[in-house]
Amino acid sequence: MIHSLGESNMKTFGLLVIIVLVASISPVAQNTNQKYELPELHTIKTVMLSPSYSCRSSDEFQQGYQNTALFLSAYSKQRSDPDLLFNGACRSEDYFTASTAGDDMSLIADLGADVSLEEVSASRAFNLKRVHSYGEFSKFAQAVKVELNHTYAVLLNERDKRGLFVFKVVGYAKNERVELRYAVKSYEILRIGLLMSEGFDWEKANN
């Protein structure tokens, strides 16, 4: 009986500790989320990007990305670090890219036409057909061509940010505009400069 009572008390004490810890952490996490305006996950939203980034006047370039890019958080907006860029020179092919500067290594995969955005989970973004063979895995690249009715997956991989979101092109006029439906599957702001290997260079070879 004494043993049973002691075990019960320990469980109760452990539960109280967890409640106190959650209560103390939650306001901090909530305030941080509000500050950076992190995106809601698994919720489909729409956005219009216009025009293509490289098909603008010199005056427009001085204004930054303006409406040519998608910013999923206030953090990205404040740093002028878009999560997706609608790009393409005038009278040339348009394309999407998520790596815009520095040591960004974000990639995009074209999942193909007639793929339902509602059914693309984080798992299916990497393996749409759920078949474990090389030819069935999603093929990620630095840039992909804009295609009407195609669904895409974006893997964000930056020093201070990582995540995954999917989108579908539902409207498109070459160089002029692209209309997207998108849903964020994962989004994290990382602590910067904690530990990293120095000397990154896109062009440096090995010896």
N, C-alpha and C positions, 0 to 999 in steps of 0.2 A: 504493500500500500504506500509506504513512504517512497519507494523507488518510482512508483507510478505518478505520485504527486509531484516529485522533483522533476520528472521528465516533462510533465505538463507545464510546470512553471517555466522551465527552460524554453519550451516552444513559445509560450506567451511572451517571454522577455525578448526572444529573437524577433518575433513579429513586431513588437513595439519599436525595436531598434530600426528595423526596415522602414516602418512608417515614418519615424523621425527623420531618417536619412532622405527619404523621398520628399518629405515636406520641406526640408532645408534646401534640396537641390532644385526642385521644380520651379520656384520663383526665378532663380538664376537662369535656368534653361529657357523659361518663358520670356524673360526680358531680352535675352540674347536673340531669340527667335524673332521677337518684335522689332529689334534693332536692325537685323539683317533682312527681315521680311522673307524668310525662307518659304519656298513653294509648298503648297499642299500636295501630298502624294496621291496617285491613282485617280485624280480628278481631271477630266478632259476639259480643256479650255481652247479658245481660238485666238489667233493673232494674224494681223496683216503686216507683212514686211514690204517696204516700198521706198525707193526703187532699188535695183541691185547696187551694192556698195560702190563698185568701180565705174558705174555709169552715171556719174554725177559731175556737176561743175566744180571748179576749184574753190568757189565760195562755199559750196555745200560740204566739201571735204574739211574745211576749217571748222565746221560745226560738229565734228565727230561722227559717230555712227548714226545718229538720229534714229529714223525708223527702219533702217536696213538690217537691224540685228535684234535678236531675242535675248532679253535679260531675265533670267528666272528668279533673281533675288535682288533686293536693294543693294546687297553687298557687291554683286557683279556690276550693277549700274553705277555705284559710287566709284568703283575702280576702273570704269570704262572697259570692262573685260566681258564681252558678250559670251553667252553660252551657245549661240548659233548665229552664223552670219550668212545672209543671202548675198551672193557675190557674182560678178560677171561683168566684163567690159561691154560697152555699147556694141550692139550688133554681133555679139559673141555668145557662146553657150553660157548659161547660168549654172552655178553650182553652190552647194552648201559646204561650209567648213566650220569647225568648232575650235580649232587652234588658230589664234590670231596674233600671238606675240610671244617673245621670250622662249621659255623652255616648255611651253604647252605641248602636250602629246595626246590631245583628245582625238578621237576617231569616230567615223560615221559609217554605218552599214545601210545599204539599200535592201530592204526586206522584200521588195517587189510590189507588183500591182495587186489590187483587190485583196489586200490583207487587212482584216478588220482591226482598227485601232483598239476597240474595246477588248479584244481577245489577246492582245500582246502583253504578257506578263514580263517580269524581269528575266525569268528563265527562258522564255520563248524569244526574247530579243536576241539571244545568243544562238539559239537552236530552234528555229521556228517550227520545224517539222518533228522535232523531238526524236530524230534518228541519229544514233551515234556513229556516224561515218563522216569522213573528212569533207565530202562534198555537200553535206547538209548543214554545216555550221555557218553562221553569219560571217560575211567577209567584210571586215572593217578597213577603211581607208582614210587618208587625210582629208580627201574631198570627194564628193559624189555629185553627179549631175542632177539637176532639178527635173523631176518627172511628175506630171499630173497623175493623181490617184495612187502614187507610190507611197508606201509607209517606210519610215526610216527609224533607226535606233542610234542614239548618240551616247558614246561613252566618254564622260568628262574625266580628264586625267591631268591635273595641274598641281603646282606646288602647294597651293592653298585651298584647293577645291577638287572634289571628285563627286561623280554622280552618274545617273543613267536616266535618260528620258527618251520617249518615242513620239513621233509625229507623223501626220499624213498630209500630203499636199492635196487640198480640195479646190484650189483655184490658182490659176497661173497665167500671167501675161509676160512674155519674154522681156527681160530687162526692166520691166515696169513694176510688177507686184507679184507676190506669192502669198496665198492664204493657207494657213496651217491650223490643224487641230492637233493638240499635243497633250501628253500626260507625263508627269514626272514620276519616276519609279524609285529614285534614290537621289539624295542631295545632301552633301556635307561640306561645311567650312572647316578647314583644317588649321591647326596651329602652325605658324610659319617659323622656319629656321630652327626647330628644336634640334634636329640632327640631319645633316646632309653632307654628301661628298661634294667638295668644291671642284670647280673647273669644267663644268658642263659647256660644250661647244658643239653646235650642229655640224660643223665641218671637220672637226678634229679626227684624225685617223688613230690607229693603234700602233704601239711599238713594243 
